[in-house]
Amino acid sequence: MSNQELERARAELKAVGSDWALLSSLENVTYVSHFAVPIDFGATAAQAYVPPLALVGVADSATSLIVSGGYDGGAKAQSVLDEVLAYESGFGMVPFSSRDNFLNRLRDTLRSAGLSSGKVKLAIEEKTLPTLALRLLQTEFPNVELVEAGDALTRARLIKTAREHDLLRFAALVNQAGQDELRRQTREAGKNEFALWSAVTQAMERRAGQTLYVFGELVTGARNRQVNYPGGPKEVVTAPGDLALMDMSPRVNGYWSDTTNTMVIGGVEPTAKQKRYGVAAREAFYAAAEMLRPGHQARDAFNAAKATFEKYGLEIGHYAGHQIGTTVNEIPRLLPWDDTPVEVGMVFSIETGAYEGAQGDTGARMEKSVIVHADAPEILCDFEWGF
């Protein structure tokens, strides 16, 4: 199976002079292996001594995925690397050491790859490499020179592949099911925020056909007046004329979606102030999207959103968005100082918002993702705006 993501990673790792890479972050192991590394939780997480690791040969095809026994089945079903190497872990009837089993597996894998002889440059992720693995490298592989892999992998992931576009499109469809459900649920007032949240997550999981890891916020009423993470749900019952803002981020098959909508609850007309904030946020989204074309820079999208809010007499409340992929928030970000060129294949979540502040009662944010194309951006998750 073709693995364009791995080839892009190899090209960037070669540029920093590395011979091998030992990747340890959820996003980069997912990226090169196509195994949607689980977000650790519960018994399986407790059994695993360390998160999954990927060993990648830069100049040849040698690739290995090292996982705990609890992740063995899923890794073998999804990974496109040469081999999946599991170490025994878990709560067995006979005592054993997951730590020792991991060390033995990693040691054997590194030796089999030839890292115990000759001068070798190994790229690692300093933010996430387990200390135990670092100690093994330093004590038993003194010929290995360590270099940082993080920036190289960030560059590799900057422009998404066609496969990633398809995964992000599907994640967006799953997210859209949640936003559509919220719109149905808010036609009537008098519902608890927890009930709304439950209906939204159920709709997304039905669309995805699987249980999802979901992060987000649902805030109603005057809490929309400012950005306040985490924002909900809470033990709040909605009233007619309240605003509902939902920022929703589900992870689907290793890739994220990120959307926000703001709407009026109860089928009533918005106030003039609510409409000003909601329409400004919507129009700022489209102004930013127009700037996400080749020949522009990330900051151009921010400046376009900012200028739109100013036309409505409002101040932009935060950055105007970010790229999205195996993490929900990637570079470049739509900030006034980010001069990263916009390139075909990038995927941005544009999130434009303005808020009245602590002394007010109104705020609105709108967000959808777009794929950058040569002619015009492709809007994903194209649900109906609240304004």
C-alpha positions as CSV (number, residue, x, y, z in Angstrom):
1,M,0.0,0.0,0.0
2,S,1.3,3.5,-0.9
3,N,2.3,5.5,2.1
4,Q,2.8,9.1,1.0
5,E,2.8,10.4,4.5
6,L,5.8,8.2,5.4
7,E,7.6,9.3,2.2
8,R,7.1,13.0,3.1
9,A,8.4,12.3,6.6
10,R,11.4,10.6,5.2
11,A,12.2,13.5,2.9
12,E,12.1,15.9,5.8
13,L,14.1,13.6,8.1
14,K,16.7,13.2,5.4
15,A,17.0,17.0,5.2
16,V,18.1,17.2,8.9
17,G,20.7,14.5,8.3
18,S,19.1,11.6,10.2
19,D,19.5,7.9,9.3
20,W,16.7,6.7,11.4
21,A,13.8,8.2,13.4
22,L,12.1,6.9,16.6
23,L,8.8,8.6,16.7
24,S,6.8,8.8,19.9
25,S,3.9,11.3,19.6
26,L,0.4,10.2,19.0
27,E,0.1,12.5,16.0
28,N,3.3,11.5,14.2
29,V,3.0,7.7,14.9
30,T,-0.5,7.9,13.5
31,Y,0.8,9.9,10.5
32,V,3.5,7.5,9.4
33,S,1.9,4.2,10.3
34,H,-1.8,4.9,9.5
35,F,-2.6,3.2,12.9
36,A,-5.0,5.6,14.7
37,V,-3.1,5.5,18.0
38,P,-5.6,5.4,20.8
39,I,-6.0,8.2,23.3
40,D,-4.9,6.3,26.3
41,F,-7.6,5.5,28.8
42,G,-8.6,2.8,31.2
43,A,-7.2,-0.7,31.5
44,T,-5.4,-0.8,28.2
45,A,-3.6,2.4,29.0
46,A,-2.6,1.1,32.4
47,Q,-1.3,-2.1,30.9
48,A,0.9,-0.3,28.3
49,Y,4.2,0.8,29.7
50,V,4.7,3.5,27.1
51,P,2.7,4.7,24.1
52,P,3.2,3.2,20.7
53,L,6.5,4.0,19.0
54,A,7.5,4.0,15.3
55,L,11.0,3.2,14.1
56,V,11.6,4.5,10.6
57,G,14.6,3.9,8.4
58,V,15.2,7.1,6.4
59,A,17.1,5.7,3.5
60,D,15.4,2.3,3.2
61,S,12.1,0.7,3.7
62,A,12.7,-0.7,7.2
63,T,9.8,0.4,9.4
64,S,8.5,-1.0,12.7
65,L,5.6,-0.2,15.0
66,I,6.2,-1.1,18.7
67,V,3.0,-1.5,20.7
68,S,1.8,-3.0,24.0
69,G,-0.1,-6.3,23.7
70,G,-3.3,-4.5,24.3
71,Y,-2.9,-2.6,21.0
72,D,-1.6,-5.5,19.0
73,G,-4.8,-6.4,17.2
74,G,-5.8,-2.8,16.2
75,A,-2.2,-2.0,15.1
76,K,-2.0,-5.1,12.9
77,A,-5.3,-4.3,11.3
78,Q,-4.5,-0.7,10.5
79,S,-0.7,-0.2,10.2
80,V,1.0,-0.1,6.9
81,L,4.5,-0.3,8.3
82,D,6.6,-3.4,7.6
83,E,6.0,-5.0,11.0
84,V,4.1,-4.6,14.2
85,L,6.1,-5.7,17.2
86,A,4.2,-6.2,20.4
87,Y,5.5,-6.6,23.9
88,E,3.6,-8.5,26.6
89,S,1.7,-6.3,28.9
90,G,-1.5,-6.5,30.9
91,F,-3.0,-7.9,34.0
92,G,-1.9,-11.6,33.6
93,M,-2.4,-14.4,36.0
94,V,1.3,-14.8,36.2
95,P,3.4,-11.8,37.2
96,F,5.7,-10.2,34.7
97,S,7.2,-6.8,34.1
98,S,5.7,-4.6,31.3
99,R,8.7,-2.3,31.7
100,D,11.2,-5.1,31.1
101,N,9.2,-6.5,28.2
102,F,9.2,-3.1,26.6
103,L,12.9,-2.5,27.1
104,N,13.7,-5.9,25.6
105,R,11.5,-5.3,22.6
106,L,13.0,-1.9,21.9
107,R,16.5,-3.1,22.4
108,D,16.0,-6.0,20.1
109,T,14.4,-3.8,17.5
110,L,17.1,-1.3,17.5
111,R,19.8,-4.0,17.2
112,S,18.0,-5.8,14.4
113,A,17.9,-2.5,12.5
114,G,21.7,-2.2,12.8
115,L,21.7,0.8,15.2
116,S,24.3,-0.9,17.5
117,S,27.2,-0.5,15.0
118,G,28.7,2.4,13.1
119,K,27.9,6.0,13.5
120,V,24.1,6.6,13.3
121,K,22.0,9.7,13.5
122,L,18.7,9.0,15.1
123,A,15.9,11.6,15.1
124,I,13.7,11.6,18.2
125,E,10.8,13.7,19.6
126,E,12.2,15.4,22.7
127,K,8.7,16.4,23.9
128,T,7.3,12.8,24.0
129,L,10.1,10.2,23.9
130,P,9.8,8.2,27.2
131,T,12.7,8.7,29.6
132,L,13.2,4.9,29.7
133,A,13.8,4.8,26.0
134,L,16.2,7.7,26.1
135,R,18.2,6.0,28.9
136,L,18.4,2.9,26.8
137,L,19.7,4.8,23.8
138,Q,22.3,6.7,25.9
139,T,23.6,3.7,27.8
140,E,23.5,0.8,25.3
141,F,23.8,2.7,21.9
142,P,26.7,5.2,22.5
143,N,27.4,5.3,18.8
144,V,24.0,6.9,18.2
145,E,23.8,10.7,17.8
146,L,20.4,12.1,18.7
147,V,18.8,14.9,16.6
148,E,15.3,16.5,17.0
149,A,12.6,15.1,14.8
150,G,9.7,17.4,15.7
151,D,10.3,20.2,13.3
152,A,10.9,17.8,10.4
153,L,7.6,16.0,11.0
154,T,5.8,19.3,11.4
155,R,7.0,20.3,7.9
156,A,6.0,16.9,6.5
157,R,2.5,17.3,7.8
158,L,2.1,20.9,6.6
159,I,0.5,19.9,3.3
160,K,-2.0,17.1,3.5
161,T,-2.1,14.2,1.1
162,A,-5.1,13.1,-0.9
163,R,-5.7,10.3,1.7
164,E,-5.7,12.8,4.5
165,H,-8.2,15.0,2.6
166,D,-10.5,12.0,2.4
167,L,-10.1,11.3,6.2
168,L,-10.7,14.9,7.0
169,R,-13.8,15.1,4.8
170,F,-15.3,12.1,6.6
171,A,-14.4,13.5,10.0
172,A,-16.2,16.7,8.9
173,L,-19.3,14.8,7.9
174,V,-19.4,13.2,11.3
175,N,-19.0,16.6,12.9
176,Q,-21.8,18.0,10.7
177,A,-24.2,15.3,12.0
178,G,-23.6,16.8,15.5
179,Q,-24.1,20.4,14.4
180,D,-27.3,19.4,12.5
181,E,-28.6,17.7,15.6
182,L,-27.9,20.7,17.8
183,R,-29.9,22.8,15.3
184,R,-32.8,20.4,15.6
185,Q,-32.6,20.3,19.4
186,T,-32.5,24.1,19.8
187,R,-35.7,24.7,17.9
188,E,-37.4,24.3,21.3
189,A,-36.3,25.9,24.6
190,G,-36.5,24.3,28.0
191,K,-33.8,21.6,27.4
192,N,-30.8,20.9,29.7
193,E,-27.4,21.5,28.2
194,F,-26.4,17.9,29.2
195,A,-29.3,16.6,27.2
196,L,-28.3,18.7,24.2
197,W,-24.7,17.4,24.4
198,S,-25.8,13.8,24.7
199,A,-28.0,14.1,21.6
200,V,-25.1,15.7,19.6
201,T,-22.6,13.1,20.5
202,Q,-25.0,10.2,19.8
203,A,-25.7,11.7,16.4
204,M,-22.0,11.9,15.6
205,E,-21.3,8.3,16.8
206,R,-24.1,7.0,14.7
207,R,-22.7,8.8,11.6
208,A,-19.2,7.5,12.3
209,G,-20.4,4.0,13.2
210,Q,-18.1,3.9,16.2
211,T,-17.5,5.3,19.6
212,L,-15.6,8.6,19.4
213,Y,-13.2,10.7,21.4
214,V,-14.9,14.1,21.5
215,F,-13.6,17.4,22.9
216,G,-15.7,20.5,22.8
217,E,-17.9,23.0,24.5
218,L,-21.6,23.9,24.5
219,V,-22.5,27.2,26.1
220,T,-25.9,28.8,26.2
221,G,-27.3,32.2,27.4
222,A,-25.0,35.0,28.6
223,R,-22.0,32.7,28.9
224,N,-21.4,33.4,25.2
225,R,-20.2,36.8,26.2
226,Q,-16.6,35.6,26.5
227,V,-14.3,32.8,25.6
228,N,-14.3,30.6,28.7
229,Y,-12.7,27.1,28.3
230,P,-14.0,24.6,29.3
231,G,-17.4,26.0,28.6
232,G,-19.8,23.2,29.1
233,P,-22.2,21.6,29.1
234,K,-23.4,22.6,32.5
235,E,-26.6,22.2,34.6
236,V,-28.3,24.9,32.6
237,V,-31.8,24.9,31.1
238,T,-32.3,26.9,27.9
239,A,-34.8,29.7,27.5
240,P,-36.3,31.2,24.3
241,G,-34.0,33.8,22.8
242,D,-30.9,32.4,24.4
243,L,-27.8,32.0,22.3
244,A,-26.3,28.5,21.9
245,L,-22.6,28.2,20.9
246,M,-21.1,24.8,20.3
247,D,-17.4,24.3,19.4
248,M,-17.1,20.6,18.6
249,S,-14.0,18.5,17.9
250,P,-14.4,14.7,17.3
251,R,-11.5,12.5,16.4
252,V,-12.4,10.0,13.7
253,N,-10.0,7.3,12.4
254,G,-7.0,9.3,13.7
255,Y,-8.0,12.6,12.2
256,W,-9.8,15.6,13.7
257,S,-12.6,17.9,12.8
258,D,-13.3,21.2,14.4
259,T,-16.4,23.3,13.9
260,T,-18.4,26.0,15.7
261,N,-21.9,27.4,15.2
262,T,-23.9,30.0,17.1
263,M,-27.7,30.2,17.0
264,V,-30.8,31.5,18.8
265,I,-32.8,29.0,20.8
266,G,-36.5,28.5,20.6
267,G,-37.3,29.6,17.1
268,V,-37.5,33.3,18.0
269,E,-36.0,36.2,16.1
270,P,-32.5,37.3,17.3
271,T,-32.1,40.7,18.9
272,A,-30.3,43.4,16.8
273,K,-27.2,42.9,19.0
274,Q,-27.2,39.1,18.6
275,K,-27.6,39.5,14.9
276,R,-24.7,41.9,14.6
277,Y,-22.4,39.5,16.4
278,G,-23.6,36.4,14.5
279,V,-23.6,37.9,11.1
280,A,-20.2,39.5,11.7
281,A,-18.7,36.2,12.7
282,R,-20.2,34.5,9.6
283,E,-19.0,37.1,7.2
284,A,-15.5,37.2,8.9
285,F,-15.3,33.4,8.2
286,Y,-15.9,34.0,4.4
287,A,-13.5,36.9,4.3
288,A,-10.8,34.7,5.9
289,A,-11.6,31.8,3.5
290,E,-11.1,34.0,0.5
291,M,-7.5,34.7,1.6
292,L,-6.7,31.0,1.9
293,R,-5.4,30.7,-1.7
294,P,-1.9,30.2,-3.1
295,G,-0.1,33.5,-3.1
296,H,-1.3,34.6,0.2
297,Q,0.0,34.2,3.7
298,A,-1.6,32.9,6.9
299,R,-1.8,36.4,8.3
300,D,-3.8,37.7,5.3
301,A,-6.7,35.5,6.5
302,F,-6.5,36.9,10.0
303,N,-6.4,40.5,8.7
304,A,-9.4,39.9,6.5
305,A,-11.4,38.5,9.4
306,K,-10.3,41.4,11.6
307,A,-11.3,44.0,9.0
308,T,-14.8,42.4,8.7
309,F,-15.5,42.6,12.4
310,E,-14.4,46.2,12.4
311,K,-17.0,47.0,9.7
312,Y,-19.6,45.8,12.3
313,G,-18.0,47.9,15.0
314,L,-16.6,44.8,16.8
315,E,-13.1,43.6,17.8
316,I,-11.9,40.1,16.8
317,G,-11.8,38.0,19.9
318,H,-8.8,35.7,19.1
319,Y,-6.9,34.2,16.3
320,A,-8.8,33.4,13.1
321,G,-8.0,29.7,12.9
322,H,-5.4,26.9,12.5
323,Q,-4.5,23.9,10.4
324,I,-6.0,20.6,11.3
325,G,-5.0,16.9,10.8
326,T,-3.7,14.3,13.2
327,T,-3.9,17.0,15.9
328,V,-6.8,19.4,16.2
329,N,-4.6,22.5,16.2
330,E,-1.6,22.6,13.8
331,I,0.5,25.3,12.2
332,P,0.3,27.6,10.5
333,R,-2.2,29.5,12.6
334,L,-4.2,32.5,11.3
335,L,-2.4,35.2,13.3
336,P,-1.4,38.7,12.5
337,W,2.3,37.8,12.5
338,D,2.3,34.4,10.8
339,D,3.8,34.9,7.3
340,T,3.6,31.2,6.3
341,P,2.7,30.9,2.6
342,V,-0.7,29.3,1.9
343,E,-0.2,26.3,-0.3
344,V,-2.5,23.9,-2.2
345,G,-3.4,20.9,0.0
346,M,-3.4,22.7,3.3
347,V,-6.5,22.2,5.5
348,F,-7.5,25.0,7.8
349,S,-10.2,25.3,10.4
350,I,-11.3,29.0,10.3
351,E,-12.8,30.1,13.6
352,T,-13.9,33.7,13.8
353,G,-15.4,35.1,16.9
354,A,-16.2,38.3,18.8
355,Y,-17.5,38.7,22.4
356,E,-19.0,41.5,24.3
357,G,-17.0,40.7,27.5
358,A,-17.6,40.1,31.1
359,Q,-20.1,43.1,31.4
360,G,-22.1,42.0,28.4
361,D,-24.4,39.1,27.4
362,T,-23.6,38.4,23.8
363,G,-20.9,36.7,21.7
364,A,-20.7,34.6,18.6
365,R,-18.2,32.3,16.9
366,M,-18.4,30.5,13.5
367,E,-16.0,27.7,12.3
368,K,-15.7,25.3,9.5
369,S,-12.7,23.7,7.8
370,V,-11.5,24.3,4.3
371,I,-9.1,22.6,1.9
372,V,-6.9,25.0,-0.1
373,H,-7.2,24.5,-3.8
374,A,-5.7,26.5,-6.7
375,D,-9.0,28.1,-7.6
376,A,-11.1,28.3,-4.5
377,P,-11.2,26.8,-1.0
378,E,-13.4,23.7,-0.5
379,I,-15.6,24.2,2.5
380,L,-16.0,21.0,4.6
381,C,-18.8,20.3,7.1
382,D,-21.1,22.8,5.3
383,F,-24.0,22.9,7.9
384,E,-26.4,25.7,8.0
385,W,-25.1,28.7,9.9
386,G,-27.1,30.0,12.9
387,F,-27.1,33.5,11.4
